[in-house]
Amino acid sequence: MENETFNLSLRRFLKEVGISSQQEIERIVREHALAGHGQLKVRMLLTAEGTDLHHEVAGAIDLG
């Protein structure tokens, strides 16, 4: 049961991260009129309080 609870909680967190991140990227592209102008370089950093977790993902988003 604990494993199921963990998995559900983790998925809920990741869904929130994904949705809120997409909204923020869309907002910045809109506010800075970046659509159609190459790529937007992005980086996401994941940390967990009280641990040595430091996971970074970098990439580029094609702005069309």
N, C-alpha and C positions, 0 to 999 in steps of 0.2 A: 504494500500500500504506500509506503514512503516513496518508493521509486516512482510510482504513478503520480503522486503529489508533486514531486520534484519536476518530472517531465512536463506536467501541465503548467506549473509555475514558470518554468524556463520558456516554454513555448509562448505563454502570455507575454512575458518580458520581451522576447525577440520580436513578436508581432508588434508590440508598442514601439520598439526601436525602429523597425522597418517602416511603419506608417508615419511616425513623427519625423523620421529622417527624410522620407520622400516629400512630405509637406514642406519641410524647411528648405530642401534643395529647390523645389518648385517655386517657393516664395523668393528665394535669392535670385533665381534665373529671371523671374518676372520683374522684380524690383530693379534689377540692374540691366534689364533688356539684353540678356545674354543669348536668347534663343537664336539659333542659326549662326552662331559665332564660334565655331571650332569645338573645343572640349573644355569641360570644367574638371580640373584636377581635385580629387577629394581624398580624404583620409579619415578613417574611423579608428578610434582608440578605445579599447575595452579594458577596464580595470575592475578589480573587486576589492572593496575595502577590507583591510586586515589580511590580505594575501599578497603574493608576489605576481599575480596575474597582470600581464602587460601584453595585450594582443593588438597588433596594428594591421589594418587592411587599407591599402592604398589603391587607387584606380582612377580612371577617367570616364566621364560621362559625355557622350557625344551629344552636342547641342543642336545637331541637324544642320 
